[in-house]
Amino acid sequence: MKKVAAVMGAMLGLSAMGAQAGILDLGLGNNSFRGAYSDALNTILPSTVGNGQFDVGLIAKPRSSDDFYQVHGGVVLTGDPGLKGVNVGVGLGGRLLYVYRDGANGGALALGGQIEARVPNYDRFGITASSYYAPSVLSVGSLDRSWENAIALDYELIHGGAVYVGYRNVRQDIGGSNRSSDSGVNLGFRLKF
């Protein structure tokens, strides 16, 4: 638990550096909490490309019968897929993961991406999805594989503030056990600064 607290402290310090145009995402699931912060990569690394984005986050499920923590830090290259008349943004990249579940832990480099689409002519409604996979060749420690898939529908209540309902499935092959670590419906909000 001390390791998770130290990593969270580092994540909060990183997020404070780029607090001028970032997104804070907080959500609750079935006995779980997810917190994440994302921003333009050039807010912390000024010489990088303008369409890079970083994110840091934590999923915590602190029940004694089902202890699970996943901390990540990632970078994606974002852009427009070139669909005319459609408000869609996509990103491709990777995340470094640290996973702890039921006494076993490990790390990985997960590759994947994200997509966000807004309803044309009424962009208060949107859908976001992401998927990241770390095969065994990119995993260390007791972690052999990791999958994380999420989808959410959101509504912007106020400028810069949206609520969402979504589904997330986080699955790991860790410590000889392959099962979902966090799966189900989640509710949350996103604040854009």
N, C-alpha and C positions, 0 to 999 in steps of 0.2 A: 504494500500500500504506500510505503514511503517513496518508492520509485515512481508510482503514478502521480503522487503529489508533486514530486520534483519536476516531472515532465510537464504537468499542468502549469506549474509556475513558469517554466520556460516558454510554454505556449502563450500564456497571458502576456509575458514580457514581449514576445515577438509581435503579438497582435496590437499591443499599445504603440509600437513603432509606426504602424501604418494605419492609424485610426482615422484617416481622413476620407476614405471612400470604401470602407469595408462592409462586410455583411456578417452579422452575428446571427447564428441559427441555433435555437434551443428547442428541444423536443422531448416528449415523454412517450415511452412505449410500455409494453407489458413488463412491469418491474424494472424498466431500464430508463436511463437518461442519456441524451446525446447533446453535446455542445460542440459547436464548430465556429471558426472564424476564417473568413477568406477575404482577400484583397488583391489588388494589382501587384504583381511581382516587383515592379520598379519602385514601389513605395519602400521596400526594404533593401533592394539591390538596384540602385539608380541606373546602372549602366546596362540593364537587361532590356529585352524587347518589350514594347508597350502592350502586346497582347498575351503576356504571360500572367498567370494567376497562381497564388499560393493558397494553401489552406492547412489549418491545423485543427485537430478535433479529438474528442474522447467519447467513447460509448462505455457506460458503466452500468453493470447489473450486480449490485453489491449484496446479493442474498447469500447467506452462508451455505445454502444447499445448491446454489448455482452461481458461484463467484465468477464474474467475467469482466475484464477490462480490456479495451482496445484503444490505443493512442496512435494517432497518425499525423504525419506531416507530408504534404504533397505539393506538386507543381504540375500545372496543365497549361498547354498552349491553346488559347481560345480564339474563336473566330466565327464568321458567318459562313454557312455551308453553300451559299449562292442560290438559295431558293427565292425567286422574286415574289414580292407581295406577302411573304410569310416572315413573321418575327421569330426567328429561331437562332439560337447560339449553341455552339458545340465546343467541347474541349477534349483534348487527348493528352495523357500524361501518365504519371505514376505517383505512388505513395509509399513512404517507408512506414511500416507497421511495427508496433510492439503489442503482443497479445499475451494476456494472462488468463487462464481458465482452469479452475479446480486444481490449483497447485502446479500446473505445468505452464511454461512460458516459452516464447520464441519471437522471432522477428522475420520480416519479409519485405521484399519490394513487390508491390502489387501494381499491375499495369491495367489501364482502363480509360474511362472517360465519362463525360456527362453531357446532357442536353437540356436545354430550357426552351420552351415554346410558349408564346403568348397568343391569346385569341386575337385575330385581326379586328381592328376597329373597336376593340374593347379590351385593352391590355391589362385590365385589373385581374383577369382570370388567366391562369397559366398552369403548365405541367412541367415538372422537372424529373429527370431520371439519371441515375448513375450506376455504373457497374465497374468493379475492380476485381482482378483475379491475380493471385500469387501462386504459381506452380511450385512444386517441391524444389526445383533447381534454383529458385530465387528465395528460398526459406532457410532459416537457421534455427538452432535450438530444438525444442520439442515441437515446433510448428512445422508441419509438412506441407499444408496447402491452406489457402484462405480465399473465400469468396465473399463479396459484399455487393448486394443489389438493392436498389431503392427506387421508389417512384412516389411522387406526391402531386396532389392537386392543390393549388394555392389561390387565395383571393387577397388582393391588396386593399385592406380596410382604409388605410390612410397613406398618403404619399410616403414611401420608404418603410412602411410597416405592413407585412402580410401574415396571414394565418394559413396553416395548411393541414391536410390530413393525408397520410401516406402509408405505405407498406415498406418494411425493410426486412431483409433476410441476410444475416451475417452467419456464415458457416465456416468452421475450421476443422481441419484434420490435425489435432494437437494431442500430444500425450497418448497416442494410440487410439484415440476416439474421434470419429468423424460424425459430427452432429451440428445442428444449428445452435449457435451461442446466443443469438438474439433474433427473434422472428415475430412479426406481427404488425398490427396497425399502430401508427404513432400519430400524435398530434403535436403541433408546435407553432412557432412563429419565427419570422426572419425580419431583422431590422437592418436597413441600409443606411449607413452614415455618410 
